[in-house]
Amino acid sequence: MLGFVIIVAFEMLGVALHRLGVPLPGSVLGLILFTLALLLGLIRLEWVERSSLLLVRHMTLLFIPLMAGLATMTPELRKNGVALLASLVASLLAVLLTTGSLAHFLLRDEEIAEINREADLLP
């Protein structure tokens, strides 16, 4: 239970900071604070590991309310479908190009050649 209490406390702290005017979503703020607390040793991984693994294992259940909400917005999605699709494709391409460029920049030429050789051996 301690792990759940810690995770929810950081979520609530993030929401509180967002309501006080911090221009980031509360869940993102909570996650940033939680990560900092882990890195600084204020929270030990053992305290939250079992709870977080349980949440990750059942993550698909957490998307049910989102999907139910989207089902009620079908008329809006139809009306703005082309714009939504265009933004999804554009953001996907931007992420792919940025990630690939950054990986190519950070990896040395020898590492890239090794990765390509391993990929050629795959069936």
N, C-alpha and C positions, 0 to 999 in steps of 0.2 A: 504494500500500500504506500510505503514511503516514496517509491519511485513515481507513482501516479500523482501524489501530492506535490512533489517537486516539479514535475512537468506541467501540471495545471497551474501552479503558482507562477511559473515563468510566463505562461500564456496570459494569465490575468495581469501580470505586471506589464507585459507588452501592450495589452489593451488599455490599461490605465495611462501609460505614457502616450499612447496615440490620442486618447481623449484630452490629454493635457496640451496637445498641439504638435507632437512629433510627427513629421509628415511621412511616416511609413506605416503600413498595416500593422495592427497589433500582434498578429501571429508572427510576422517577420521580426518585429522588435523582440518578442519573447524568445524566438529562436536564436537571434544574435546574442542576447543576454545569457541564454542558457549555454551557448557555445563558449562564450567568454568565461563563464563560471567554471565550466569543465576545464578549459585551458589554464585558468589561474589556480586550479585545485580547490576552489570553494565547494565544488560538488565532486564526489568520487563517482566514477563510471559504474562501479558495482552497485551503487544506490539506485540507479535508474535503468540499468541494463535489462533486467527481466521485464520491467514494465514497457520499455520501448520496443523490445522484441515482440511482445504480445500485440502492441499496437500496429507494428509493421506487418505482422503475420495476418492480421485481420483488417488491413487497410481498405480492402475493397468494400467492406461494410460501411466504412466512413464516407464513401462516395454516393451511397443511396440517396441521402437528402439532396445532394447536388443534382443528381439525375432526375429526381422527382420535380425539383424546381425548374429544370430545363424543359421537362415535359409540359409544364404549364405555360411556358413561354414560346410554344410552337409558332403562333402567329408572328411574333416579333422576329423569330429566327428566320422564318420564310421571307419576311419583308427585307431583312438586312443580310440575307444569306450570302450574296455575292461579296459584299464588303467584308463580312466575317471570314469567308474563305480566302479572299485576297490577303487579308492581314495575317491569317494563319500560315499561308504559304510563304509570304514575305518574311515573317519572323522565323519560320523554320529554316529558310535559306540563309538568313543572317546568322543564326546560331551555328549552322553547319559550317559556313565559310569562316566565321570567327574562330570556332574551335579547331578546325583544320589548319588555319593559318597560324594560330598560337602554338599548336602541337608541332607544326613544321619548324617554327621559329625556335622553340625550346629544345627540340630533339636535335642531336648532332647527326650529321650526314651518315655516319656509320650505323647509328641506331635505326635510322629510317631504312637503310639498305637491309639490315637484319630483319626488320619487321616485314619488308617486302619479300625477302627470301622465305620467311616462315609462311607468309600468306600464299606463296606459290606452291608450297607443299601440301596445303589443305585440299581435301577432295572437292 
